Amino acid sequence: MKKVMLQGKAILVANVNDNYYAIGAKCTHRGGDLSQGSLQDSIVTCPRHGAKFDVTTGKVISPPRVAFFNPKIKDEPSYAVKVENENILIKI
């Protein structure tokens, strides 16, 4: 995983089974940097409170772990990715 800045947006680029995906890089709960989290299969876990997102779709898999509180959070935006030669192109 790697965070890149494109047109003022923080984008997380992840390689899952030799396919590249791009979603928003800031957790929709409290803005945690998803590039500092962990990636297992296609699921990225936010390092702050443990919210989980599918990097292939941006969908929320599970909300953050916060004691006595179960906040609802939004899906991450998802961006189309195209690989040309050695370049990864992201459509914003």
ZIVENRA-V985290 format. One record per run of one state. SS is the DSSP state (hx for helix, st for strand, lp for the rest). FROM is the first residue (numbers start at 0). LEN is the number of residues. Records with the same first field share a line. If there is no record, write none. Layout:
# ZIVENRA-V985290
SS = FROM-LEN / FROM-LEN
This chain:
# ZIVENRA-V985290
lp = 0-1 / 6-2 / 16-2 / 24-1 / 26-6 / 36-1 / 40-2 / 45-6 / 54-5 / 62-3 / 66-2 / 69-8 / 84-2 / 91-1
st = 1-5 / 8-8 / 18-6 / 25-1 / 32-1 / 37-3 / 42-3 / 51-3 / 59-3 / 65-1 / 68-1 / 77-7 / 86-5
hx = 33-3
